[in-house]
């Protein structure tokens, strides 16, 4: 009857087979998770890139970045064109008008609320195609920040 019962060696072999199978299954799951995460990352990056590349000209035309100083790291506000508002064919002039309004309501003042007269402003083209408007202190603000002039 004792021949039918497993001995310590049989239990050790069974345990080793179970551990080997568990390790193999864990590796498969880990590989599947890594592949899934990689695929999700590729899809996310692709979607973001596609959106940036395919953003409509109209969407870029409707948005203006208004900077408080001739510096890409300076505080800025983003001003859009209200829906239904007429579009000025001179996008640069329209961008300047938006930023002058932002200065007048205090959005670009040091405290963000005190109205100020707008300084001389210069429109430039940001890397994403949106018009970025900077105060012109002296010379060419666009060259100073490394952008092309708009308009």
C-alpha positions in Angstrom: 0.0 0.0 0.0 2.9 2.3 0.7 3.9 2.1 -3.0 0.8 4.1 -3.9 1.6 7.0 -1.7 3.9 9.7 -3.0 7.2 10.1 -1.2 9.2 13.2 -0.5 10.9 13.0 -3.9 7.6 12.8 -5.7 6.3 15.9 -3.8 9.5 17.8 -4.5 9.1 17.0 -8.3 5.5 17.9 -8.3 6.3 21.2 -6.5 9.0 22.0 -9.0 6.7 21.3 -12.0 4.1 23.6 -10.4 6.6 26.4 -9.8 8.0 26.0 -13.3 4.5 26.3 -14.8 3.7 29.3 -12.6 7.0 31.1 -13.5 6.3 30.4 -17.2 2.7 31.7 -16.9 4.0 34.8 -15.0 6.5 35.5 -17.8 3.8 35.2 -20.4 1.5 37.6 -18.5 4.4 40.0 -18.0 5.2 40.0 -21.7 1.6 40.5 -22.6 1.3 43.4 -20.2 4.5 45.0 -21.5 3.3 44.5 -25.1 -0.1 46.0 -24.2 1.4 49.0 -22.5 3.7 49.5 -25.4 0.8 49.4 -27.9 -1.2 51.8 -25.8 1.7 54.2 -25.6 2.2 54.0 -29.4 -1.5 54.6 -30.0 -1.6 57.6 -27.5 1.5 59.2 -29.1 0.1 58.6 -32.6 -3.2 60.1 -31.7 -1.6 63.2 -30.1 0.7 63.6 -33.1 -2.2 63.2 -35.5 -4.2 65.8 -33.6 -1.4 68.3 -33.7 -0.7 67.7 -37.3 -4.3 67.7 -38.4 -5.5 70.6 -36.2 -7.4 72.8 -38.6 -6.2 76.1 -39.9 -9.3 77.6 -38.6 -8.7 76.4 -35.0 -5.2 77.9 -35.1 -6.5 81.1 -36.7 -9.0 81.5 -33.9 -6.5 81.2 -31.1 -3.9 83.8 -30.1 -1.1 83.5 -27.4 -0.6 86.9 -25.7 2.6 87.1 -23.8 3.4 89.5 -20.9 7.1 89.9 -22.0 9.3 89.1 -25.0 10.1 85.7 -23.6 8.6 82.3 -24.4 8.7 81.4 -20.7 6.8 84.6 -19.7 3.2 84.5 -18.5 0.7 84.2 -21.3 -3.0 84.1 -21.8 -4.7 82.4 -24.7 -7.4 84.4 -26.4 -9.9 82.9 -28.8 -12.3 84.3 -31.3 -15.9 84.2 -30.1 -18.0 81.8 -32.0 -19.9 83.6 -34.8 -17.6 86.6 -34.7 -16.4 87.8 -38.1 -12.9 86.9 -39.0 -10.5 89.6 -40.0 -8.6 88.5 -43.1 -5.6 90.1 -41.5 -4.9 87.5 -38.9 -1.9 89.3 -37.4 -4.0 92.5 -36.9 -6.8 90.5 -35.3 -4.2 88.9 -33.0 -2.9 92.2 -31.9 -6.4 93.5 -31.2 -7.1 90.5 -29.0 -3.9 91.0 -27.0 -4.5 94.7 -26.7 -7.9 93.8 -25.1 -6.2 91.3 -22.8 -3.8 94.1 -21.6 -6.6 96.6 -21.2 -8.6 94.2 -18.9 -5.5 93.5 -16.8 -5.0 89.8 -17.9 -1.3 90.5 -18.5 -0.6 92.9 -15.6 1.6 91.7 -12.8 -1.4 90.9 -10.6 -3.6 89.6 -13.4 -6.4 92.1 -12.7 -5.2 95.7 -12.9 -6.0 97.2 -16.3 -3.1 98.7 -18.2 -2.5 100.4 -21.5 -1.1 97.9 -23.9 2.6 98.3 -25.0 3.6 98.1 -28.6 2.9 94.6 -29.7 4.4 92.3 -32.4 2.8 89.2 -33.8 4.9 86.1 -34.4 4.2 82.6 -35.5 4.5 80.0 -32.7 5.9 76.5 -33.6 2.3 75.1 -33.6 1.2 77.8 -36.1 -0.8 79.9 -33.7 -0.1 83.7 -33.7 1.9 84.6 -30.6 2.0 88.3 -29.7 4.8 89.8 -27.6 5.5 93.3 -26.3 8.0 95.0 -28.4 10.6 96.6 -26.1 13.3 97.4 -28.7 14.0 95.8 -32.0 12.4 92.7 -33.3 10.5 90.7 -30.6 10.1 87.7 -32.9 13.8 87.4 -33.5 14.5 87.9 -29.8 12.4 84.8 -28.9 13.4 82.8 -32.0 10.2 82.9 -34.0 9.2 84.1 -37.4 7.2 87.4 -37.7 3.5 87.0 -38.6 1.7 88.7 -41.4 
